[in-house]
Amino acid sequence: MGKSYKEIMNDITTFVFDVDGVLTDGSVFVTNEGEMLRTMNIRDGYAMKAAIESGYHVCIISGGSNEGVRVRLRNLGVNDIHLGTPDKVKTFKAYCESHNIKPENVLYMGDDIPDFHVMKLVGLPTCPQDASPEIKTLCRYISHVKGGRGAARDVIEQVMKVQGKWMDYFNGKHD
């Protein structure tokens, strides 16, 4: 029998997230001018910032190309942002190679078919509670939280707790 998802969390050094349906709830508000607006959860952002400041790699790989998303993520300290990505597997492999990251040390959170093939490559495939059935079948962990409602926070917090880094971050031991 393989490792439990909690045991795999001990080996995670890197978080990779999709955007729409993971960091957002998948809804798009369209203005009269045709601009598409999304909402992102503050708790997800807070956890991503905590992870980065605690030494984890955080990467975004998304098929969407909203520049407002890029600005929000850069403000959190995320430097590896791949938007408008037609081939997530190719982008993921290049990212791992350029940062000397082993795929088995990656937690990937996706929610729909475009994430399917890349999620098969990682150590810990995860998804929000409202992910597509095809994605859920791949996942070692399905968050109890929906996309855009704190699912990223859920997995980051769990990994940092398993590794004893969550409260250390908040006690100022991340400097």
N, C-alpha and C positions, 0 to 999 in steps of 0.2 A: 504494500500500500504506500502511496506517495505521501509527501508532506502535506499537512493541513495548511490552509491559507495563512493562518497566524504564524506558522513556522517559516513559510516563504517570506513573510514580512520582515523577518530578521535580516534577510539578504538584500532588501530593496535599497538602492542608492539613487534611483531615478524615477520620477513621475512623468508620464506622458498623458496629456489630455486632449481629447477632441473638444470642440467648442459647442456647436449647436446640439442641444439635447443632453449635454454633460455640464458645461459651465453656464449654459442658458437652458431654459425650459423647452426650447425648440420653437417657441412662438416668435413671430416677426410682426412688428407693428409697422405698417407702411403709411408714410405721410403723404399728403397731397402732392408733394414734390417727387415722390417715388423713393425717398430715403427709407431704408429698412432699419428699424431700431430694435435692439435686443436688451434684455435685462440680465444682469449677472448678480450673483449672490455675494454680499459683503463677506460672509463667513468663509466662502470658498477662497476669496481673495486674501483674507487674513491668514488662512492656513497655507496658501501657496507662498506668501511672503515669509511665514515662519519656517517653512521647509527650506526655502532658498537660503535664508540667514542661518539655518542650522547645517548647511553644507550639502543638501540634496540638490540634484539636478532637476530642473522642471522644464519641460518642453511642451509646446503646443503644436499639434499637427491637425489642420482643419482644411476641409474642402472649401469652406467659405472664405471670403476675402474682405470682410468689413474692416476698414482701417480704424474705426472707433474701438474695435476689439483689441487691435494691436496697441493702441495708445493706453487703454486700460491695463493690459497685461504688462507693458513696459513700466508703467507707474508702480506696479507691484514688484518689479525687479526681475521679471521673466525676460531673458535675452534670446532664448531659442524659440522663436515664433515662426511657424511655417504655415502661412495662410494661402488659400487658393491652390492647395496641393492636390493634383489629380492622381498621384500614385503614392499612397501613404506608406506602403512597404518600402519603396525606393528611398523615400525621405527618411524613414525610420532607420534603415540600414546605414545610410550616409551619416545621420546624426550619431548613431552609436559608434561608428568607425572614427568620426572626427573627434569624439570626446573620450575614446577608449572605454566605452561602456559595454559590458556584456549583457545581451538581451535577457538572460536569466535574472539579472538584477533590476529589471524594469517592471514597474506597475503601470499598466496602460488602462485608462478608462475610456471606453467608447460606448455608443448606444445604438448604432444602426449598421446596416450592411457595408457601407464604405470602410468601417473599422474591422470587419471580419478577418481579413487575411493578415493584417498586421498584428492583431490580437493573438493569433496562433503562434507568433514568434516570441512572445514575452514570458517572463517568469510568473507574473501574476496578472492575468487578464481580469478586469473588473468592469462593472457597469452600474448605472443608476437603476433604481427599482423599476422604472418605466421604460427600460430598453426593449428593443425588439426581441421576439422569441429566439431568433437565430443567434443573436449575440448572447443572450442569457445561457444558451446551451454551452457556450465556450468558457464562460466565466467561472473562475475558482471562488470569486466573491461577488455577490449581488448586494449592493447597498440597500438599506431599508429606506433610503431617501431618494426622491425623484431628481432627475436632472434639473439643474438651475436652482435647486432648493437646498444645496449643501452636500451633495453626493461627493464632490471633490474633497471637501472638508472632512467628511466621514473617513475616506481612505487615507488621507494624509495624517489625520489625527491618530488613527489606528496604528499605522506604521511607526510614527514617532513614539507612541506609547509603548509598543512592543520593544522598540530599541532604546527606551528610557530617555528620550529626548524631548518629549512634549512639555512636561513641566519645567525641565531645565531651560527651555527657551523662554518661558514666561518668568523664570526666576533670574533672568539676566545672565545665564551661563553660556550663551551662544556667542559671546564676543571673542 
